[in-house]
Amino acid sequence: MVPGNVLCIGDGSALGHLLALKQLTSRLQHPLDGCVALQKESDIPQILINKNSDIEFCLTDNVQDTLSQWLHTRSIRNYSSIY
């Protein structure tokens, strides 16, 4: 993996993969910027949010649209890796 910023997006099924990626990479060499979109009725433990400030947890009725809208707020050029 090339050093640089890492962009991660996914739905609830990707959360475990994203957290594993965080554990396997250095935050100094690979700062993470991520969004996990979950159905509005999801219950996210506050400790998970607090310990993962580099991940935005978005509760929504439309996961795909939310991820697309969130992604459009980022410049892909700023990332060396995208997951």
C-alpha positions in Angstrom: 0.0 0.0 0.0 1.4 3.4 -1.0 1.7 5.9 1.9 -1.0 8.5 1.7 -4.6 9.3 2.6 -7.1 6.4 2.5 -10.8 6.9 1.5 -13.3 4.3 2.7 -17.0 4.1 2.0 -19.5 1.4 2.5 -22.7 0.3 4.1 -23.1 -1.6 7.4 -21.8 -4.8 5.9 -18.5 -3.1 5.2 -18.0 -1.7 8.7 -16.0 -4.8 9.9 -13.7 -4.6 6.9 -13.1 -0.9 7.5 -12.3 -1.4 11.2 -9.9 -4.3 10.2 -8.2 -2.0 7.7 -7.7 0.6 10.4 -6.0 -2.0 12.6 -3.7 -3.2 9.9 -2.5 0.1 8.7 -0.5 3.0 10.3 -2.6 6.1 10.9 0.6 8.1 10.4 1.3 6.7 6.9 -2.3 6.1 6.0 -4.7 8.6 7.5 -8.3 7.4 7.0 -11.3 9.3 5.9 -14.5 7.2 5.8 -18.2 7.0 5.7 -20.4 4.1 6.7 -24.1 4.6 5.7 -26.6 2.7 7.8 -30.3 2.4 7.7 -32.0 5.1 9.8 -33.2 2.6 12.5 -29.7 1.3 13.2 -28.5 1.6 16.7 -24.8 2.6 16.7 -23.0 2.4 20.1 -21.6 5.7 21.2 -18.3 4.1 22.1 -17.9 3.0 18.5 -18.5 6.5 17.2 -16.1 8.0 19.8 -13.3 5.6 19.1 -13.6 6.1 15.3 -13.7 9.8 14.7 -12.2 9.4 11.2 -15.4 7.5 10.2 -18.6 9.3 9.6 -21.6 7.2 10.5 -24.6 8.4 8.4 -28.1 7.2 9.3 -30.3 7.3 6.2 -33.3 5.9 4.4 -31.3 5.5 1.2 -27.7 4.1 1.7 -26.7 4.3 -1.9 -27.7 8.0 -2.3 -26.1 9.0 1.0 -22.8 7.4 0.0 -22.9 9.0 -3.4 -23.6 12.4 -1.9 -20.9 12.0 0.8 -18.4 10.9 -1.9 -19.1 14.1 -3.9 -17.9 16.2 -1.0 -14.4 14.7 -1.4 -11.7 15.1 -4.0 -10.5 11.7 -5.2 -7.1 13.2 -6.0 -6.4 13.6 -2.3 -6.3 9.8 -1.7 -3.7 7.2 -2.5 -6.1 4.3 -1.8 -9.8 3.9 -2.0 -11.8 1.1 -0.5 
